Amino acid sequence: MGFELSIILAYAFGLILLYMIGWVLLIPIKLIMRLIWNGVIGGIMLLLVNFIGGMWGIYIAINPINALVTGFLGVPGVILLLLLQYIL
């Protein structure tokens, strides 16, 4: 009732393979979570700029392009949109 070396090596290979597959699948999840986090923070900043900036006449329209910029870049995206609005 002993374990053979081939069975132990097969289990070890299976565990290593499972670890590598899990690691490969974890990278896209981290990227997606980062994009979601940037999108949420960027959206909140966009709303705050519109609410607080309304007192001084600063307003950024919420449209699909601005939503994409703030979604990918987060807070720097909102600053970029403010600078572009000031320049143009």
C-alpha positions as CSV (number, residue, x, y, z in Angstrom):
1,M,0.0,0.0,0.0
2,G,2.9,2.4,-0.7
3,F,2.9,5.3,-3.0
4,E,4.7,5.0,-6.2
5,L,7.1,7.7,-7.3
6,S,5.1,8.3,-10.5
7,I,1.9,9.0,-8.6
8,I,3.7,11.5,-6.4
9,L,5.3,13.2,-9.4
10,A,1.9,13.3,-11.2
11,Y,0.3,15.1,-8.2
12,A,3.2,17.5,-7.9
13,F,3.0,18.3,-11.6
14,G,-0.8,18.8,-11.3
15,L,-0.4,21.2,-8.4
16,I,2.3,23.2,-10.2
17,L,0.1,23.3,-13.3
18,L,-2.9,24.4,-11.3
19,Y,-0.8,27.2,-9.6
20,M,0.4,28.4,-13.0
21,I,-3.1,28.5,-14.5
22,G,-4.4,30.4,-11.4
23,W,-1.6,32.9,-11.7
24,V,-2.3,33.5,-15.4
25,L,-6.0,34.0,-14.7
26,L,-5.3,36.3,-11.8
27,I,-3.5,39.0,-13.9
28,P,-6.6,40.0,-15.9
29,I,-8.7,40.1,-12.8
30,K,-6.3,42.5,-11.2
31,L,-6.5,44.7,-14.4
32,I,-10.2,44.6,-14.4
33,M,-10.5,45.5,-10.7
34,R,-8.1,48.4,-11.2
35,L,-10.2,49.7,-14.1
36,I,-13.3,49.4,-12.1
37,W,-11.7,51.2,-9.1
38,N,-10.4,54.0,-11.4
39,G,-13.8,54.3,-13.0
40,V,-15.6,54.7,-9.6
41,I,-13.1,57.2,-8.3
42,G,-13.1,59.1,-11.5
43,G,-16.9,59.2,-11.6
44,I,-17.1,60.5,-8.1
45,M,-14.4,63.1,-8.8
46,L,-16.4,64.2,-11.9
47,L,-19.5,64.6,-9.9
48,L,-17.7,66.5,-7.2
49,V,-16.2,68.8,-9.8
50,N,-19.6,69.5,-11.2
51,F,-21.2,70.1,-7.8
52,I,-18.5,72.2,-6.2
53,G,-17.3,73.8,-9.5
54,G,-20.8,74.9,-10.3
55,M,-20.3,77.8,-7.8
56,W,-17.4,79.1,-9.9
57,G,-18.7,78.2,-13.3
58,I,-16.6,75.1,-13.8
59,Y,-18.6,72.3,-15.4
60,I,-17.5,69.1,-17.2
61,A,-20.2,67.6,-19.4
62,I,-20.8,63.9,-18.6
63,N,-20.8,62.1,-22.0
64,P,-19.3,58.8,-23.2
65,I,-15.9,60.2,-24.1
66,N,-15.5,62.0,-20.7
67,A,-16.7,58.9,-18.9
68,L,-14.1,56.8,-20.8
69,V,-11.3,59.2,-20.0
70,T,-12.2,59.3,-16.3
71,G,-12.8,55.6,-16.2
72,F,-9.3,54.7,-17.6
73,L,-7.3,57.4,-15.9
74,G,-9.3,58.1,-12.7
75,V,-8.4,61.4,-11.0
76,P,-5.7,62.4,-13.5
77,G,-8.4,62.0,-16.2
78,V,-10.6,64.6,-14.4
79,I,-7.6,66.9,-14.1
80,L,-6.9,66.4,-17.8
81,L,-10.5,67.2,-18.7
82,L,-10.3,70.4,-16.6
83,L,-7.1,71.5,-18.3
84,L,-8.5,70.7,-21.8
85,Q,-11.6,72.7,-21.0
86,Y,-9.5,75.6,-19.7
87,I,-7.3,75.6,-22.8
88,L,-10.1,75.2,-25.3
